[in-house]
Amino acid sequence: MEREDVKALARELGADLCGVAAASRFGEAPEGFRPEDVLPRARSVVVTARRFLQSALEAGSSIPYTDVRNHLTRRMDDLSTELAYRLEDAGARAVPVNAIGPTERDPLSGRTRGILSLKHAAALAGLGWIGRNTLLVTPEHGNLVWLGGVVTDLELEPDPVRAAPRCPEGCRLCRDACPSGALDRDPMDQRACWEHAFGSPAHGGEWRIRCFACRSVCPFARKGPGEGFP
């Protein structure tokens, strides 16, 4: 099976975008969170993306954003698992990487991580680049994407890492909009972000995501589908 065969499968299963990174590109990932830690004979990482509903950012409540996020999480997890099944049926070994969790605590940094960072994998697979708000930015859909992935022992031709633009010099829109100040720290203060963003029944009924300011104020969220970037 070749790269384009895998991409065709991903599109058939509902992916808007798909890229491939060689497992050897993950040398800077934390130990324990590399493709070989997911699948010992890993050769490639297939990353898929679906467009996030832009209108949800403009709703007067955080509930639509939460609903779309939860829907896309389930959809991407199903896509990754089904793609892994298809690759295994074709004779490969393939392990899905879920969109959000379960997660593990990195004992060295104290940060909570999935088994593989999908946004960094997506950048290494040529889908986009990481913005100042720590979100993946794609030319097609800006930062409005949700990700899934599959680690496989197939040695697929990797996509080139994208030579893409970066955040405008001096832009602080996301940092100034962050109520927790998490983006003013390097690395981003994950705990401060999560404690503010993730609501609870005490904050208005059902569990919801109360803050996504860093995504919505970013110029790369306000681009229409397919407009591209300067």
ROFI-706561 format. One record per residue (C-alpha): residue number from 0; chain; x, y, z. Coordinates in pm, whole numbers, plus 50000, padded with zeros to 5 digits. Layout:
<nodes>
<node NUM; A; <X; Y; Z>>;
...
</nodes>
This chain:
<nodes>
<node 0; A; <50000; 50000; 50000>>;
<node 1; A; <50132; 50343; 49901>>;
<node 2; A; <50085; 50688; 50054>>;
<node 3; A; <49812; 50792; 49811>>;
<node 4; A; <49622; 50470; 49880>>;
<node 5; A; <49622; 50551; 50252>>;
<node 6; A; <49510; 50908; 50184>>;
<node 7; A; <49227; 50785; 49964>>;
<node 8; A; <49113; 50557; 50247>>;
<node 9; A; <49126; 50847; 50492>>;
<node 10; A; <48916; 51065; 50263>>;
<node 11; A; <48669; 50781; 50214>>;
<node 12; A; <48632; 50765; 50592>>;
<node 13; A; <48563; 51138; 50619>>;
<node 14; A; <48897; 51316; 50653>>;
<node 15; A; <48924; 51665; 50504>>;
<node 16; A; <49305; 51658; 50523>>;
<node 17; A; <49561; 51380; 50547>>;
<node 18; A; <49940; 51383; 50572>>;
<node 19; A; <50218; 51135; 50637>>;
<node 20; A; <50528; 51180; 50853>>;
<node 21; A; <50819; 50939; 50880>>;
<node 22; A; <50861; 50806; 51234>>;
<node 23; A; <51224; 50920; 51218>>;
<node 24; A; <51109; 51285; 51223>>;
<node 25; A; <51003; 51263; 51589>>;
<node 26; A; <51350; 51274; 51743>>;
<node 27; A; <51268; 51590; 51940>>;
<node 28; A; <50951; 51443; 52093>>;
<node 29; A; <50974; 51359; 52466>>;
<node 30; A; <51099; 51011; 52544>>;
<node 31; A; <50804; 50780; 52590>>;
<node 32; A; <50584; 50980; 52352>>;
<node 33; A; <50734; 50887; 52015>>;
<node 34; A; <50591; 50665; 51739>>;
<node 35; A; <50813; 50374; 51844>>;
<node 36; A; <50663; 50395; 52195>>;
<node 37; A; <50318; 50344; 52042>>;
<node 38; A; <50423; 50070; 51798>>;
<node 39; A; <50775; 49925; 51834>>;
<node 40; A; <50825; 49878; 51458>>;
<node 41; A; <50670; 50212; 51363>>;
<node 42; A; <50779; 50355; 51030>>;
<node 43; A; <50512; 50616; 50953>>;
<node 44; A; <50249; 50832; 51120>>;
<node 45; A; <49932; 50911; 50926>>;
<node 46; A; <49758; 51228; 51048>>;
<node 47; A; <49402; 51318; 50952>>;
<node 48; A; <49198; 51633; 51011>>;
<node 49; A; <48838; 51748; 50996>>;
<node 50; A; <48730; 52110; 50973>>;
<node 51; A; <48588; 52263; 51292>>;
<node 52; A; <48256; 52447; 51249>>;
<node 53; A; <48352; 52815; 51234>>;
<node 54; A; <48004; 52933; 51329>>;
<node 55; A; <48038; 52767; 51670>>;
<node 56; A; <48297; 53030; 51764>>;
<node 57; A; <48041; 53304; 51698>>;
<node 58; A; <47760; 53157; 51910>>;
<node 59; A; <47643; 53347; 52216>>;
<node 60; A; <47700; 53043; 52438>>;
<node 61; A; <47993; 52807; 52483>>;
<node 62; A; <47761; 52508; 52452>>;
<node 63; A; <47768; 52487; 52067>>;
<node 64; A; <48150; 52495; 52070>>;
<node 65; A; <48153; 52216; 52329>>;
<node 66; A; <47901; 52012; 52130>>;
<node 67; A; <48100; 52045; 51806>>;
<node 68; A; <48424; 51962; 51988>>;
<node 69; A; <48272; 51649; 52142>>;
<node 70; A; <48118; 51543; 51809>>;
<node 71; A; <48447; 51586; 51624>>;
<node 72; A; <48638; 51401; 51896>>;
<node 73; A; <48413; 51097; 51857>>;
<node 74; A; <48423; 51123; 51479>>;
<node 75; A; <48803; 51148; 51461>>;
<node 76; A; <48845; 50860; 51705>>;
<node 77; A; <48615; 50645; 51491>>;
<node 78; A; <48801; 50751; 51176>>;
<node 79; A; <49142; 50666; 51325>>;
<node 80; A; <49026; 50329; 51452>>;
<node 81; A; <48860; 50234; 51123>>;
<node 82; A; <49166; 50346; 50925>>;
<node 83; A; <49384; 50130; 51151>>;
<node 84; A; <49154; 49834; 51083>>;
<node 85; A; <49177; 49892; 50707>>;
<node 86; A; <49557; 49905; 50720>>;
<node 87; A; <49573; 49590; 50932>>;
<node 88; A; <49338; 49412; 50691>>;
<node 89; A; <49587; 49504; 50416>>;
<node 90; A; <49867; 49331; 50607>>;
<node 91; A; <50016; 49618; 50807>>;
<node 92; A; <50038; 49682; 51179>>;
<node 93; A; <49850; 49998; 51273>>;
<node 94; A; <49757; 50162; 51605>>;
<node 95; A; <49508; 50453; 51629>>;
<node 96; A; <49592; 50773; 51817>>;
<node 97; A; <49283; 50933; 51969>>;
<node 98; A; <49198; 51299; 51925>>;
<node 99; A; <49215; 51385; 52296>>;
<node 100; A; <49274; 51098; 52533>>;
<node 101; A; <49334; 50895; 52735>>;
<node 102; A; <49640; 51087; 52851>>;
<node 103; A; <49949; 51021; 53059>>;
<node 104; A; <50152; 51245; 53286>>;
<node 105; A; <50505; 51308; 53165>>;
<node 106; A; <50717; 51254; 53479>>;
<node 107; A; <50996; 51479; 53351>>;
<node 108; A; <50790; 51789; 53271>>;
<node 109; A; <50477; 51729; 53477>>;
<node 110; A; <50266; 51795; 53167>>;
<node 111; A; <49974; 51579; 53062>>;
<node 112; A; <50022; 51425; 52718>>;
<node 113; A; <49849; 51190; 52481>>;
<node 114; A; <50050; 50893; 52358>>;
<node 115; A; <50159; 51111; 52065>>;
<node 116; A; <50119; 51485; 52008>>;
<node 117; A; <49888; 51504; 51709>>;
<node 118; A; <49940; 51874; 51642>>;
<node 119; A; <50317; 51826; 51625>>;
<node 120; A; <50266; 51511; 51418>>;
<node 121; A; <50045; 51712; 51182>>;
<node 122; A; <50317; 51975; 51139>>;
<node 123; A; <50572; 51701; 51070>>;
<node 124; A; <50328; 51551; 50817>>;
<node 125; A; <50309; 51876; 50622>>;
<node 126; A; <49955; 51975; 50721>>;
<node 127; A; <50050; 52310; 50874>>;
<node 128; A; <50250; 52476; 51150>>;
<node 129; A; <50217; 52559; 51520>>;
<node 130; A; <50098; 52911; 51601>>;
<node 131; A; <50184; 53131; 51899>>;
<node 132; A; <49864; 53010; 52064>>;
<node 133; A; <50007; 52654; 52042>>;
<node 134; A; <49736; 52547; 51793>>;
<node 135; A; <49798; 52387; 51455>>;
<node 136; A; <49736; 52625; 51164>>;
<node 137; A; <49653; 52482; 50821>>;
<node 138; A; <49638; 52675; 50491>>;
<node 139; A; <49297; 52526; 50412>>;
<node 140; A; <49111; 52582; 50740>>;
<node 141; A; <49332; 52795; 50963>>;
<node 142; A; <49335; 52672; 51323>>;
<node 143; A; <48983; 52531; 51290>>;
<node 144; A; <49074; 52164; 51262>>;
<node 145; A; <49040; 51856; 51481>>;
<node 146; A; <49298; 51580; 51448>>;
<node 147; A; <49335; 51205; 51453>>;
<node 148; A; <49619; 50970; 51369>>;
<node 149; A; <49748; 50620; 51305>>;
<node 150; A; <50096; 50486; 51376>>;
<node 151; A; <50189; 50208; 51132>>;
<node 152; A; <50479; 49987; 51032>>;
<node 153; A; <50413; 50073; 50666>>;
<node 154; A; <50708; 50261; 50522>>;
<node 155; A; <50515; 50530; 50336>>;
<node 156; A; <50664; 50816; 50140>>;
<node 157; A; <50643; 51112; 50380>>;
<node 158; A; <50492; 51445; 50285>>;
<node 159; A; <50731; 51741; 50287>>;
<node 160; A; <50721; 51958; 50597>>;
<node 161; A; <50539; 52272; 50495>>;
<node 162; A; <50740; 52592; 50459>>;
<node 163; A; <50459; 52806; 50596>>;
<node 164; A; <50416; 53158; 50733>>;
<node 165; A; <50440; 53226; 51102>>;
<node 166; A; <50244; 53453; 51333>>;
<node 167; A; <50289; 53821; 51246>>;
<node 168; A; <50582; 53983; 51423>>;
<node 169; A; <50469; 54135; 51751>>;
<node 170; A; <50116; 53993; 51735>>;
<node 171; A; <49979; 53941; 52088>>;
<node 172; A; <49610; 53889; 52015>>;
<node 173; A; <49596; 53542; 52168>>;
<node 174; A; <49818; 53629; 52465>>;
<node 175; A; <49625; 53944; 52549>>;
<node 176; A; <49293; 53759; 52519>>;
<node 177; A; <49397; 53470; 52748>>;
<node 178; A; <49223; 53522; 53085>>;
<node 179; A; <49460; 53285; 53266>>;
<node 180; A; <49787; 53428; 53133>>;
<node 181; A; <49885; 53076; 53027>>;
<node 182; A; <50031; 53188; 52694>>;
<node 183; A; <50267; 53438; 52856>>;
<node 184; A; <50472; 53148; 52990>>;
<node 185; A; <50714; 52931; 52796>>;
<node 186; A; <50614; 52657; 52766>>;
<node 187; A; <50245; 52741; 52784>>;
<node 188; A; <50106; 52689; 53135>>;
<node 189; A; <49890; 52387; 53067>>;
<node 190; A; <49742; 52371; 53416>>;
<node 191; A; <49638; 52739; 53419>>;
<node 192; A; <49474; 52698; 53079>>;
<node 193; A; <49283; 52386; 53173>>;
<node 194; A; <49168; 52516; 53511>>;
<node 195; A; <49011; 52818; 53343>>;
<node 196; A; <48883; 52661; 53022>>;
<node 197; A; <48715; 52346; 53147>>;
<node 198; A; <48388; 52421; 53322>>;
<node 199; A; <48188; 52211; 53564>>;
<node 200; A; <47825; 52182; 53677>>;
<node 201; A; <47898; 52467; 53919>>;
<node 202; A; <47958; 52692; 53619>>;
<node 203; A; <47623; 52652; 53452>>;
<node 204; A; <47469; 52308; 53429>>;
<node 205; A; <47638; 52047; 53213>>;
<node 206; A; <48014; 52021; 53166>>;
<node 207; A; <48138; 52252; 52894>>;
<node 208; A; <48446; 52429; 52758>>;
<node 209; A; <48415; 52784; 52889>>;
<node 210; A; <48706; 52945; 52704>>;
<node 211; A; <48849; 52922; 52352>>;
<node 212; A; <48962; 53283; 52319>>;
<node 213; A; <49307; 53195; 52185>>;
<node 214; A; <49143; 53015; 51893>>;
<node 215; A; <48870; 53267; 51815>>;
<node 216; A; <49076; 53590; 51826>>;
<node 217; A; <49351; 53452; 51605>>;
<node 218; A; <49347; 53593; 51249>>;
<node 219; A; <49397; 53236; 51128>>;
<node 220; A; <49053; 53145; 51269>>;
<node 221; A; <48878; 53420; 51078>>;
<node 222; A; <48987; 53308; 50732>>;
<node 223; A; <48718; 53147; 50523>>;
<node 224; A; <48765; 52791; 50394>>;
<node 225; A; <49019; 52783; 50114>>;
<node 226; A; <49119; 53151; 50135>>;
<node 227; A; <49480; 53075; 50221>>;
<node 228; A; <49717; 53307; 50405>>;
<node 229; A; <49954; 53586; 50311>>;
</nodes>
